[in-house]
Structures are given as C-alpha cells and as structure tokens.
Amino acid sequence: MFLSKASLLILLRILTAAVHSKADVPLPPKPEPIDIIELPLPPVSDGSDGSCTTEIDPLGTGCILRHGGLIQSGSFLPDGKHVIASVNYTGAPDPESIYTGGQLILIKSDGTTFPSGSPFKCITCGIPQDNAVGRADILDYPQAFRDGKRILSGTSIIDCGKFDLSSDECVPESTYIYPIRWNTAVDGSGEGGVIRELRLHPDNMHIGFNSFTYTSGRLGQNGYVGRLQFNPSPTTGLPLAPRYDLVNVNILVADGTRNKTLVIEGNQIRVDPNAIVVGEFRGFSGSGKEATYIGYPRESSNIDVFAVDLTTGAVRRLTSHPEYCDPIDISADDEWIAIMDTRGTNRQMFMAGMRNIPPITDLVSSTAASSTRNNGGRRFFRPYLLDKYGDRGDYYGQLINAAGDGSPGSINDPQWNGRADPRFSFDTTQLVYWEALTVAPACGGNNPLPCPNSTEPGGRTERVMVAHFTSRKPVPLTDVEPLNDTIPWATPYEPGYVPMLYVPGGEYVMHGAVAGSAQITIVTDAERLIVESVAVKYDNFSDDGLTFLDGTENVTTHNPTPTLNEVDWYSNLVQTGQTNATKVTSPDGFHLSIDAMTNIFNANGTLSTMINGTLYTQPANGT
C-alpha cells in the first residue's frame, strides 16, 4: 500500500503518541532558582619584575597576570567550601619568591579567609625540588580526590599526605607532586605517551584521558581509561622518581562493527544509533558507571555529547540541540548535567540547523564543523543545566546565568565566554565555572567587533563564578563501586598499538527508515586510509515520516598540515513536511579554511540554512 507524505505524517504522529508515554519520557524539570556569585582572585600586575608591589598585594600572597592569570578553574574540594584553580603568578618583587609561574591555588568559596587573611592559598608554591621530581609545567583540569588530600592536575598528582589540602598542616614541605606515566614503548623506556585532558574516575583509582593519532597527515584522537598505580622506585622509563604508572589501559574503541556509526553491508549503508564512537573523552558520570564523550554525529554537522556504560556498552545521547556542546559534568548523584554549549548564540545554526540529515558527509566535515564553534580565544559557550535525561522534545535545559541584564561585566555579559570545565560540588548544591573576556585579535583591529573594557579588578580578563542552587538540599556523598580494570567492549592497549578505523571508498545507497533513499559516493586517498570526499543525493529521504529530504550535498577535505582543514562544500538541500527548510551554498560553493588548534573562521562563498522562514548565515571571517 502506498502512503502519501501527508498520510505518513499523520500515521507517525499517532504512533509517536501511543509509544512514548509519560512514563517513558519524564516531563522536563521546572526552572529552579539560581544565585550566582563571583569568587575573588589574586590581584593583578603588569608582569614586569617587581610590579607586584605591597600596595597591590598587601598580604604578600602573590599577583597574577592581567590576561592569562587564571589558567583554569577546577573542582570543589569535598567540603564544598574551597575551589581549586590554576593560575599564572607574575611580578614578584623578590626574585626568590615562591609566587611565580603556573601554580595551583585554593579559593575560599564561602566568604571566609585563610589564617593569612587572604581568600587564597597556594598549594604548589615553594614545594622543594626533591618533592617534585619530573614535575610538569601544565596544571590544567584540576580535580580533587574524595579524600580532600590529593589533586589530579595536568599530568600530575599533588599529594599532601595525611593532611587536608585546606589545612594549616598542608605546607610545601609536606606536599609532593608525582608525575603520571603511560608506557607506550615495548621495552618500557622513554618518557611514555602523551596524555591530555585527564579526568578522575569517582573511585579515585582510575583516570580517563585523550591522546592524538595521525593517519596520512590527518589529526585524530582517541579516548583511554587506565588505573593509577603508585610506583615508588621505578627502574625503567622516565622519570626515575616516585610516580604513578597507568596500568591496564583500555582504548575506548569497540570491537567489530560497534565502533562504526555508519555500517557498510555490501553496497548498503545504515546508521547504527548504538555504535560506540568515542571521539574526545570528556569525563565520567557521578557514579562512575558511564564515560562521557564527543561522538560521531547522529545528525549531520550536529556535534553532541554521549554517554556509554563502561560495562554494557549501552550508549545515551545526552545533547541534541544543533549548536555545539563540549564541556560537561554530571553530578555525584547522577541526577544533573551541566554543559557549556553555544545554544542560544546561533553560532552553528548556519551549518547544523537543518535536522534529520544522516551523518554521511561528516566522514570528512566533522572536524571543521566542530572547529567553527570558536573564533580563536573567543568561545561562544554559555552554561546550561539539564536533568539526567538530557535534551528531549523542546527541552534544552535551563540557562544558568539567565538572570543578568547583559550589561558590561554582568553575569550574562555576552563578551564573557564560558570555558571548560563546569564542576558540581560533591553535594550537588553548587556549580563552579569560569569565563574569559573577549580580547584581541577576536575583537579590535581589523575585526569588526570592538574590544570591551574589563570591569574586573585591575582589568583582569578571567573570572570564576559559582552558581548556588538555592532550593536544593545537600545530597550525601555515597560510596562508588570500583571500576573494573577490564572494560568488556573496549580494546586492551598494548605498547605500540595505534587504533585505525577504515571506511572503504565506493558507491553506496542508504534507505530511509520510512521512505526514500540516498545515493552516496565515498572517495578515499591513494593509500585507502582516509576518506577525502563524500557526495550524497537524497530522494524523498525520511527516517521518521515527519520530514522529507531532497537534494544534493558534496564535501571534500584536504589537510595541508595535520590540524589545518581546507573544506570545499556544496549543498542544495530541501526539507519538507513537518519542517520546511533549506541548506544552500552559493553557486561557487563554500570554501572553509580552519585550523583545529586555533579555530579562526576564514571562508570564501556562503553556506546558509533557513528553518521555517528563519535564515541563519555563517559568521563573517575572523568573527
């Protein structure tokens, strides 16, 4: 029996209403009251020798740079009264001062001070060299262990032994910095593999991290999970000093076809919504049962966060809004999600606004799609609160800082950009996040956006904010089940192994779940290692019976360097049914050049999307 588009639309609405009961999909939570405060930071100086004078710093606890003085805020300590931050000290009048360079500090978040009278305490300043052999310079993503005595930061663990980090007994002489080493050499030699963006598992025995891969000159990335094992006297590998070794490391790459969103069977391609495709590892759930990550898109050009069960491999899509999401934290009780997202800014809508396009051209365009979220140092992130079920229907969470008036320096001043990572307090009643002010070259000069003036003390361009969820009662912190060293669906890491996923070139067809089809051409490089070009022709394509897609799209990507993407994009797509939309490039196409490490938008031609009469166009170059 043949059904028209109108008949299919009615039928699907009936089936949807029948299948999805209130029990299946809980109603979204009502907005809750949120009070936001700004935490104090050390005074700023201009960075010249001796510029941190007693007039600027009367308590003698150090000054930080005006721009780049706050490297990153981190998590709360378990007591919920202290926030960890990574800062860059400068301008000390005494050349022997301990307040210099990158260090970790604690900030009182309850309005009190340390015995010095200062709301800050430096944890890593002045640690004897013998206590910090192999110390790394980078101290990003600082996270507290549940014992309140240790911090994971950068590729190190800062340990105050039997003393709480916030106590008077935690002094430089009692504090140690232990490097973390991941062995990637068959003979165990050398400095080990490069690990980045480390996240602490709630069992405080395992960590997750990312590491880059390079295939045919193109940059890639994989997520890993391993166990921390203290090695007091290593005999191989560097440094030959007390350190933590990563053992029983798992690559978050599944076996068989479970690692492919696009499954090829003969000349047929289908989308597997249950595929485990960990692009960038982002952290763990509060209970530690799931890992969160940026995954291969479910919808074309729509970069989202997913969660995968570390035992069963079950996948959940946490976000679905067309805008870009990246930083994420899940509360200790698993009930709440905090994200930094460009939703509400229209930054990505020109590319991702048309929904229900299968993620086919994303074989070559996903890096470029994710890179357009920023303009250099300017990020368009805003903080949102979601319940544990994530985006659904027309629920896209609560904007955490919505109560401001948008004026310069206000809590929702659009020139203050959210950064990674937001962090819940252990009792879920607070969330700490940090922001950076738009500065040149993302404004001023040739950029049409004028640079704003900082309203912060000393003209500081970073700030730390704490959101208080005032109607909540503290949630007791419960024990976490230790993570098994063996993740059943993952790939055990062996030194020297580099994971590679292949997509063969050729002519394929994808059938819509309800109607129509897509004719697909995939072109690989000469070595058949990477996909260079994808062309698609849609004919009445529909997976849901509500929207129908017609037209063509063709995307080619070149990589002059591993991080530089040069994209030639041609679109002429039309969507009808429940949504009327178009996604169209100019006649000569859309040609984007963007580096994944700098994210500065530079394009020729246009790419625009219209959704039910609302037009979304690409940002101007350099903005």
PLY file of the C-alpha trace (Angstrom):
ply
format ascii 1.0
element vertex 623
property float x
property float y
property float z
element edge 622
property int vertex1
property int vertex2
end_header
0.00 0.00 0.00
1.36 3.42 -0.95
1.11 6.24 1.59
1.48 9.90 0.70
3.72 12.23 2.71
0.64 13.67 4.43
-0.65 10.21 5.38
2.76 9.16 6.68
2.93 12.33 8.76
-0.41 11.62 10.42
0.42 7.94 11.00
3.77 8.71 12.61
2.22 11.26 14.94
-0.31 8.68 16.11
2.37 6.04 16.64
4.60 8.50 18.47
1.80 9.49 20.83
0.98 5.84 21.51
4.53 4.63 22.09
6.05 7.48 24.10
4.06 7.65 27.32
4.85 9.96 30.21
6.44 7.00 31.98
8.86 6.52 29.09
9.94 10.16 28.84
9.65 12.13 32.10
8.46 15.69 31.89
11.33 18.20 31.94
12.05 19.82 35.29
10.78 23.31 36.02
13.42 26.07 36.13
14.91 26.38 39.59
16.19 29.45 41.44
19.91 30.10 40.92
22.06 32.66 42.69
25.43 33.44 41.09
28.44 34.95 42.84
31.94 35.73 41.62
34.91 34.36 43.54
37.91 36.51 44.38
41.20 36.04 42.55
44.72 37.23 43.38
45.48 40.85 42.46
46.92 41.52 39.02
50.17 43.16 37.96
51.53 44.12 34.57
54.02 41.24 34.54
57.19 43.29 34.83
59.74 42.46 37.52
58.69 43.84 40.87
55.31 45.08 39.64
53.51 43.09 42.35
54.08 45.76 44.97
52.87 45.80 48.57
50.29 48.40 47.54
48.81 45.92 45.08
49.42 42.84 47.22
49.42 43.93 50.88
49.13 40.34 52.19
52.12 39.17 50.15
50.30 36.20 48.63
51.22 36.93 45.01
49.89 38.61 41.86
48.69 37.08 38.61
48.80 38.26 35.02
46.06 40.61 33.84
45.44 38.41 30.80
46.07 34.69 31.26
46.43 34.99 35.03
43.69 32.44 35.56
44.59 29.34 33.57
41.53 27.36 34.60
39.18 26.85 37.50
38.77 23.30 38.72
36.58 21.35 41.08
35.42 21.96 44.63
37.14 20.22 47.50
34.82 17.68 49.14
33.85 20.20 51.84
32.21 22.47 49.21
33.98 25.50 50.71
37.07 25.63 48.52
37.58 25.75 44.75
40.82 24.70 43.07
42.22 26.98 40.37
45.29 27.01 38.16
46.89 30.47 37.96
49.92 32.18 36.49
51.83 34.23 39.07
53.96 37.17 37.96
55.72 40.35 39.01
57.13 39.21 42.36
59.40 41.89 43.91
61.72 39.22 45.30
63.42 37.09 42.61
63.39 34.19 45.11
59.62 34.47 45.65
57.63 31.25 45.56
54.76 33.11 43.86
55.90 32.74 40.29
54.77 30.83 37.20
51.98 28.27 36.90
50.65 27.10 40.28
47.56 25.63 41.90
45.65 27.62 44.48
42.63 27.08 46.69
39.99 29.82 46.75
37.63 30.15 49.68
34.14 29.97 48.21
32.17 30.63 51.42
33.32 34.20 52.03
35.88 33.33 54.72
39.69 33.63 54.63
42.73 31.56 55.48
44.75 32.46 58.61
46.85 34.79 56.44
43.76 36.93 55.93
43.71 36.02 52.25
40.94 34.05 50.50
43.70 32.20 48.60
46.20 29.54 49.47
48.84 28.35 47.04
49.17 24.56 47.15
52.13 24.06 44.82
54.19 27.19 45.57
57.51 26.54 47.25
57.44 22.74 47.11
61.06 21.52 47.46
62.59 20.19 44.24
63.15 16.80 45.83
59.36 16.60 46.38
58.57 17.33 42.74
60.98 15.39 40.52
59.57 15.24 36.99
57.04 18.00 37.70
55.15 19.03 34.54
54.58 22.68 33.69
50.93 22.23 32.71
48.45 22.16 35.60
45.11 22.16 33.78
41.80 20.46 34.66
42.46 20.40 38.45
40.22 17.88 40.22
40.05 16.93 43.90
40.19 13.37 45.14
37.42 12.45 47.54
39.86 12.29 50.45
40.49 16.05 50.21
44.23 15.41 50.39
45.11 14.98 46.70
44.55 16.77 43.40
44.80 15.48 39.84
46.03 18.33 37.64
47.67 18.26 34.24
49.66 15.03 34.17
50.48 15.09 37.88
49.02 14.20 41.26
49.57 16.71 44.05
49.58 14.90 47.40
49.62 16.39 50.89
49.96 13.02 52.60
47.85 12.71 55.74
46.83 16.38 55.75
43.80 18.02 54.19
44.80 20.39 51.41
42.97 23.29 53.05
44.50 22.75 56.48
47.36 24.71 58.07
49.35 21.46 58.26
49.44 21.19 54.46
52.67 23.11 53.81
55.20 22.90 50.94
57.47 20.54 52.86
54.64 18.02 53.34
53.41 18.25 49.75
54.58 16.09 46.84
53.99 16.28 43.10
54.04 12.90 41.40
54.09 12.65 37.58
51.80 10.23 35.75
53.39 8.00 33.11
51.71 5.95 30.40
54.06 3.37 28.95
53.83 3.22 25.14
57.21 1.57 24.45
57.57 -2.19 24.10
60.73 -2.14 26.21
59.28 0.30 28.77
61.82 3.02 28.00
61.44 6.75 27.46
59.05 9.35 28.76
55.90 7.47 27.81
52.91 8.51 25.75
51.42 11.99 25.55
48.29 12.17 27.68
45.99 15.18 27.80
42.75 16.34 29.36
42.86 13.85 32.23
39.67 13.18 34.19
39.49 11.42 37.56
37.11 8.50 37.97
34.97 8.75 41.13
36.63 5.61 42.52
39.84 7.70 42.71
41.79 4.75 41.31
41.25 5.21 37.56
41.56 8.08 35.12
40.41 8.73 31.57
42.39 10.75 29.06
42.83 11.65 25.39
45.77 11.11 23.06
46.29 12.25 19.48
46.79 9.98 16.49
47.95 10.84 12.98
46.79 8.97 9.88
48.01 10.03 6.42
48.74 13.52 7.74
45.33 13.97 9.36
44.87 14.58 13.08
42.78 12.10 15.05
42.05 11.44 18.69
41.15 8.51 20.93
39.96 8.18 24.49
41.56 5.86 27.05
40.88 4.64 30.59
43.52 3.19 32.91
44.27 2.52 36.56
46.67 4.59 38.65
49.39 2.53 40.31
51.91 4.22 42.57
55.50 3.28 41.75
57.86 4.49 44.49
61.07 3.21 42.84
60.77 2.76 39.05
63.66 1.02 37.27
62.59 1.72 33.67
61.12 4.70 31.88
61.35 8.36 32.79
61.37 9.94 35.23
63.22 7.53 37.51
61.49 9.03 40.51
58.35 8.26 42.52
55.46 8.40 40.10
52.08 6.99 39.17
52.08 4.46 36.33
49.00 3.92 34.21
48.28 0.18 34.06
45.56 -1.92 32.46
44.85 0.81 29.94
41.80 0.39 27.71
41.28 2.18 24.40
37.66 3.29 24.18
37.29 1.64 20.78
34.77 -1.17 20.50
35.22 -4.39 18.58
33.57 -5.49 15.34
31.05 -3.03 13.89
30.20 -1.49 17.26
32.78 1.23 16.57
31.03 2.48 13.42
28.07 4.80 13.26
27.94 4.19 9.51
27.75 0.44 8.95
28.53 -0.82 5.45
26.93 -4.08 4.31
27.62 -4.76 0.65
26.51 -1.65 -1.22
24.20 -0.61 1.63
24.97 1.91 4.39
22.93 2.26 7.55
23.24 4.37 10.69
23.72 2.44 13.94
22.45 4.64 16.82
24.01 2.23 19.32
27.54 2.49 17.92
30.30 3.41 20.38
32.38 6.10 18.68
34.43 7.97 21.27
35.98 10.97 19.57
37.04 13.08 22.56
36.77 11.67 26.07
35.13 14.23 28.40
34.75 12.57 31.80
32.73 10.16 33.93
29.25 10.12 35.39
28.90 10.80 39.12
28.60 7.10 39.89
31.47 6.29 37.52
29.36 3.80 35.57
29.45 5.81 32.34
32.06 7.70 30.34
31.05 10.89 28.53
32.47 11.88 25.17
32.08 13.85 21.97
30.93 11.27 19.46
30.45 10.87 15.76
27.33 12.93 14.92
23.86 11.41 14.91
22.72 14.23 12.65
24.94 15.90 10.10
27.15 18.71 11.47
25.49 18.45 14.90
28.24 17.85 17.48
26.84 16.31 20.66
27.84 14.68 23.93
27.13 11.00 24.54
27.49 8.65 27.49
28.49 4.99 27.27
28.10 2.41 30.01
31.57 1.14 30.88
30.24 -2.39 31.42
27.43 -2.97 28.95
28.40 -0.53 26.22
24.89 0.98 26.16
25.00 4.45 24.58
22.94 7.51 25.53
22.77 10.72 23.53
22.79 13.46 26.16
22.50 16.52 23.91
20.76 17.03 20.59
20.47 20.79 20.11
22.01 21.84 16.75
24.52 24.09 18.50
27.91 22.81 19.69
28.37 21.18 23.12
31.67 20.12 24.64
32.48 20.67 28.35
30.24 18.61 30.60
29.93 17.49 34.21
27.49 15.05 35.78
26.59 15.49 39.44
27.75 12.95 42.01
24.21 11.56 42.34
23.85 11.23 38.53
20.70 13.41 38.60
22.02 16.55 36.87
24.15 17.54 33.90
26.00 20.83 33.46
27.22 21.74 29.98
28.93 24.57 28.16
27.14 24.99 24.84
26.78 27.54 22.04
22.99 27.06 22.07
21.20 30.39 22.05
24.04 32.16 20.20
23.20 30.88 16.67
26.90 30.25 16.13
26.43 26.83 14.48
22.93 27.12 13.06
24.15 28.02 9.55
25.74 24.57 9.38
23.75 22.35 11.75
20.31 23.98 11.90
18.65 21.56 9.46
17.79 18.47 11.49
17.36 14.83 10.48
20.13 14.78 7.88
22.01 11.48 8.20
25.68 11.94 9.20
27.25 10.95 5.89
29.33 13.94 4.80
30.58 14.06 8.40
33.16 11.47 7.39
35.12 14.49 6.14
33.42 17.54 7.67
33.10 16.81 11.41
36.44 18.40 12.40
35.59 21.59 10.51
32.06 21.60 11.95
33.37 21.39 15.50
36.13 23.95 14.91
33.75 26.74 13.87
32.41 26.96 17.45
35.16 29.44 18.41
36.86 32.47 16.99
40.38 31.96 18.27
40.35 32.66 22.00
36.74 33.78 21.91
34.38 30.98 22.79
30.62 31.21 22.50
29.88 28.81 25.35
27.15 29.51 27.88
26.37 27.39 30.98
23.25 25.22 30.93
21.67 22.87 33.46
19.96 19.69 32.27
18.35 16.86 34.15
19.88 13.39 33.82
17.82 12.54 30.73
19.35 15.39 28.70
17.78 17.14 25.70
14.39 15.90 24.53
11.47 17.38 22.65
11.69 21.14 23.03
13.54 20.88 26.37
17.10 22.12 26.06
17.85 22.84 29.70
17.98 25.95 31.84
20.41 28.76 31.09
22.26 29.06 34.39
23.21 32.74 34.14
19.97 33.99 32.58
19.17 36.36 35.45
21.67 39.06 34.45
20.82 42.19 32.49
23.50 41.69 29.82
25.36 44.88 30.71
29.17 45.02 30.71
30.50 42.85 33.50
27.11 41.34 34.37
26.78 37.62 34.97
25.46 37.14 31.42
27.55 39.74 29.60
27.88 38.12 26.13
31.52 39.22 25.91
32.38 36.91 28.81
32.82 33.45 27.30
32.29 30.21 29.18
35.29 27.87 29.31
35.96 24.25 30.30
35.07 22.62 32.68
31.99 23.33 34.84
32.07 21.36 38.10
29.32 20.47 40.57
30.07 20.47 44.27
30.04 16.97 45.70
26.67 17.67 47.41
25.19 18.99 44.08
24.09 22.35 45.55
26.72 24.42 43.72
28.41 24.63 40.33
31.69 26.40 39.61
32.63 27.59 36.13
34.99 30.15 34.68
34.83 32.72 31.92
37.20 34.78 29.79
36.59 38.21 28.28
36.81 38.70 24.51
40.24 40.16 23.69
42.22 40.94 20.53
42.53 39.57 17.89
39.00 38.20 18.36
38.00 41.86 18.61
39.53 45.22 17.66
41.92 45.99 14.82
40.62 44.50 11.59
37.92 42.63 13.48
34.56 44.47 13.24
33.82 43.63 16.88
35.20 46.36 19.20
37.09 45.11 22.24
35.18 45.53 25.52
36.74 47.09 28.60
37.14 44.78 31.57
35.19 45.74 34.67
37.21 43.33 36.82
39.80 44.46 39.40
42.97 45.59 37.66
41.39 44.99 34.24
41.57 41.22 34.71
40.21 39.22 31.74
39.24 35.99 33.52
36.81 35.31 36.34
35.44 32.41 38.41
31.70 32.10 39.01
29.74 29.91 41.43
26.08 29.11 40.86
24.14 28.26 44.02
21.04 26.12 43.51
19.23 27.72 46.42
16.20 25.41 46.61
18.27 22.22 46.89
19.24 20.29 49.97
22.74 18.79 50.14
22.95 15.23 48.82
25.13 12.88 50.92
28.15 11.55 49.08
27.85 7.80 48.65
30.50 5.18 48.02
31.37 4.39 44.41
31.82 0.88 43.10
35.41 0.50 41.83
35.72 0.36 38.08
36.78 -2.99 36.68
40.19 -2.86 35.03
38.72 -4.74 32.09
36.12 -2.80 30.10
34.31 -5.63 28.25
33.60 -3.80 25.00
36.84 -1.76 24.83
40.22 -2.70 23.33
43.06 -3.51 25.77
46.05 -1.28 24.99
49.37 -2.86 24.13
52.52 -0.70 23.74
52.96 0.35 20.13
49.33 -0.16 19.12
47.62 2.66 17.20
43.90 2.18 16.54
42.78 2.82 12.96
39.28 2.67 11.51
38.76 2.25 7.77
35.85 3.29 5.58
36.17 1.88 2.05
35.50 4.07 -0.95
32.76 3.21 -3.39
29.14 3.72 -4.44
26.50 3.05 -1.80
22.83 3.51 -1.02
21.12 4.35 2.26
17.40 3.70 2.56
15.26 5.92 4.76
13.62 4.02 7.61
10.21 5.21 6.39
10.68 6.47 2.84
13.14 7.36 0.10
16.85 6.79 -0.28
20.26 8.44 -0.50
22.82 7.66 -3.21
26.33 8.00 -1.73
29.80 8.26 -3.27
32.82 7.92 -0.96
36.33 8.70 -2.25
39.45 7.76 -0.27
43.10 8.77 -0.62
45.60 6.76 -2.68
46.52 4.59 0.33
42.82 3.99 1.05
43.41 5.01 4.66
41.25 8.13 4.96
38.13 9.46 3.29
38.72 12.63 1.28
35.36 13.31 -0.34
31.69 12.38 0.12
28.80 13.14 -2.23
25.13 12.42 -1.45
21.91 12.69 -3.45
18.69 12.47 -1.42
15.37 11.43 -2.92
12.33 11.81 -0.62
14.54 10.53 2.25
12.83 10.17 5.63
13.67 8.24 8.79
10.70 9.49 10.81
7.92 10.07 8.29
7.66 13.65 9.55
10.32 15.34 7.43
11.41 14.51 3.89
14.77 15.40 2.39
15.68 16.03 -1.26
18.72 17.46 -2.98
22.47 17.08 -3.07
25.50 17.66 -0.88
29.18 17.24 -1.71
32.05 17.84 0.74
35.80 17.44 0.16
38.51 17.99 2.78
42.28 18.44 2.38
44.85 18.63 5.17
47.97 20.66 4.27
49.00 20.10 7.90
47.60 17.61 10.44
45.42 20.27 12.10
44.57 22.52 9.12
41.34 21.64 7.31
40.56 23.04 3.86
36.96 22.20 3.03
35.11 22.56 -0.27
31.40 22.33 0.43
28.44 22.30 -1.96
24.87 22.00 -0.66
21.45 22.27 -2.22
19.12 20.56 0.23
15.35 20.99 0.68
13.33 19.62 3.56
9.53 19.42 3.58
6.81 18.05 5.84
6.70 18.99 9.50
9.67 21.31 8.89
10.27 23.43 5.81
13.96 24.11 5.48
16.80 24.65 3.03
20.56 24.31 3.32
22.27 26.02 0.40
25.73 27.16 -0.61
26.48 29.97 -3.04
26.82 28.86 -6.71
30.61 28.63 -6.40
30.37 26.69 -3.15
31.50 27.30 0.41
35.26 27.06 0.96
36.43 26.98 4.55
39.99 27.02 5.87
40.20 26.41 9.60
42.84 25.06 11.96
41.53 22.76 14.69
44.02 24.26 17.15
43.21 27.94 16.56
39.59 27.85 15.34
39.74 31.11 13.39
36.92 31.22 10.83
38.11 32.01 7.29
35.85 31.22 4.33
35.00 32.13 0.76
31.49 31.69 -0.56
28.47 31.14 1.68
26.63 28.36 3.47
23.23 29.24 4.92
20.27 27.41 6.40
16.65 28.54 6.54
14.27 26.89 9.03
10.56 27.68 8.68
11.34 31.16 7.35
14.22 31.98 9.72
17.55 32.44 7.96
20.86 31.50 9.62
24.04 32.65 7.91
27.68 31.95 8.56
29.79 34.31 10.68
31.99 36.84 8.93
35.66 35.95 8.58
37.57 36.48 11.80
34.47 36.88 13.97
0 1
1 2
2 3
3 4
4 5
5 6
6 7
7 8
8 9
9 10
10 11
11 12
12 13
13 14
14 15
15 16
16 17
17 18
18 19
19 20
20 21
21 22
22 23
23 24
24 25
25 26
26 27
27 28
28 29
29 30
30 31
31 32
32 33
33 34
34 35
35 36
36 37
37 38
38 39
39 40
40 41
41 42
42 43
43 44
44 45
45 46
46 47
47 48
48 49
49 50
50 51
51 52
52 53
53 54
54 55
55 56
56 57
57 58
58 59
59 60
60 61
61 62
62 63
63 64
64 65
65 66
66 67
67 68
68 69
69 70
70 71
71 72
72 73
73 74
74 75
75 76
76 77
77 78
78 79
79 80
80 81
81 82
82 83
83 84
84 85
85 86
86 87
87 88
88 89
89 90
90 91
91 92
92 93
93 94
94 95
95 96
96 97
97 98
98 99
99 100
100 101
101 102
102 103
103 104
104 105
105 106
106 107
107 108
108 109
109 110
110 111
111 112
112 113
113 114
114 115
115 116
116 117
117 118
118 119
119 120
120 121
121 122
122 123
123 124
124 125
125 126
126 127
127 128
128 129
129 130
130 131
131 132
132 133
133 134
134 135
135 136
136 137
137 138
138 139
139 140
140 141
141 142
142 143
143 144
144 145
145 146
146 147
147 148
148 149
149 150
150 151
151 152
152 153
153 154
154 155
155 156
156 157
157 158
158 159
159 160
160 161
161 162
162 163
163 164
164 165
165 166
166 167
167 168
168 169
169 170
170 171
171 172
172 173
173 174
174 175
175 176
176 177
177 178
178 179
179 180
180 181
181 182
182 183
183 184
184 185
185 186
186 187
187 188
188 189
189 190
190 191
191 192
192 193
193 194
194 195
195 196
196 197
197 198
198 199
199 200
200 201
201 202
202 203
203 204
204 205
205 206
206 207
207 208
208 209
209 210
210 211
211 212
212 213
213 214
214 215
215 216
216 217
217 218
218 219
219 220
220 221
221 222
222 223
223 224
224 225
225 226
226 227
227 228
228 229
229 230
230 231
231 232
232 233
233 234
234 235
235 236
236 237
237 238
238 239
239 240
240 241
241 242
242 243
243 244
244 245
245 246
246 247
247 248
248 249
249 250
250 251
251 252
252 253
253 254
254 255
255 256
256 257
257 258
258 259
259 260
260 261
261 262
262 263
263 264
264 265
265 266
266 267
267 268
268 269
269 270
270 271
271 272
272 273
273 274
274 275
275 276
276 277
277 278
278 279
279 280
280 281
281 282
282 283
283 284
284 285
285 286
286 287
287 288
288 289
289 290
290 291
291 292
292 293
293 294
294 295
295 296
296 297
297 298
298 299
299 300
300 301
301 302
302 303
303 304
304 305
305 306
306 307
307 308
308 309
309 310
310 311
311 312
312 313
313 314
314 315
315 316
316 317
317 318
318 319
319 320
320 321
321 322
322 323
323 324
324 325
325 326
326 327
327 328
328 329
329 330
330 331
331 332
332 333
333 334
334 335
335 336
336 337
337 338
338 339
339 340
340 341
341 342
342 343
343 344
344 345
345 346
346 347
347 348
348 349
349 350
350 351
351 352
352 353
353 354
354 355
355 356
356 357
357 358
358 359
359 360
360 361
361 362
362 363
363 364
364 365
365 366
366 367
367 368
368 369
369 370
370 371
371 372
372 373
373 374
374 375
375 376
376 377
377 378
378 379
379 380
380 381
381 382
382 383
383 384
384 385
385 386
386 387
387 388
388 389
389 390
390 391
391 392
392 393
393 394
394 395
395 396
396 397
397 398
398 399
399 400
400 401
401 402
402 403
403 404
404 405
405 406
406 407
407 408
408 409
409 410
410 411
411 412
412 413
413 414
414 415
415 416
416 417
417 418
418 419
419 420
420 421
421 422
422 423
423 424
424 425
425 426
426 427
427 428
428 429
429 430
430 431
431 432
432 433
433 434
434 435
435 436
436 437
437 438
438 439
439 440
440 441
441 442
442 443
443 444
444 445
445 446
446 447
447 448
448 449
449 450
450 451
451 452
452 453
453 454
454 455
455 456
456 457
457 458
458 459
459 460
460 461
461 462
462 463
463 464
464 465
465 466
466 467
467 468
468 469
469 470
470 471
471 472
472 473
473 474
474 475
475 476
476 477
477 478
478 479
479 480
480 481
481 482
482 483
483 484
484 485
485 486
486 487
487 488
488 489
489 490
490 491
491 492
492 493
493 494
494 495
495 496
496 497
497 498
498 499
499 500
500 501
501 502
502 503
503 504
504 505
505 506
506 507
507 508
508 509
509 510
510 511
511 512
512 513
513 514
514 515
515 516
516 517
517 518
518 519
519 520
520 521
521 522
522 523
523 524
524 525
525 526
526 527
527 528
528 529
529 530
530 531
531 532
532 533
533 534
534 535
535 536
536 537
537 538
538 539
539 540
540 541
541 542
542 543
543 544
544 545
545 546
546 547
547 548
548 549
549 550
550 551
551 552
552 553
553 554
554 555
555 556
556 557
557 558
558 559
559 560
560 561
561 562
562 563
563 564
564 565
565 566
566 567
567 568
568 569
569 570
570 571
571 572
572 573
573 574
574 575
575 576
576 577
577 578
578 579
579 580
580 581
581 582
582 583
583 584
584 585
585 586
586 587
587 588
588 589
589 590
590 591
591 592
592 593
593 594
594 595
595 596
596 597
597 598
598 599
599 600
600 601
601 602
602 603
603 604
604 605
605 606
606 607
607 608
608 609
609 610
610 611
611 612
612 613
613 614
614 615
615 616
616 617
617 618
618 619
619 620
620 621
621 622
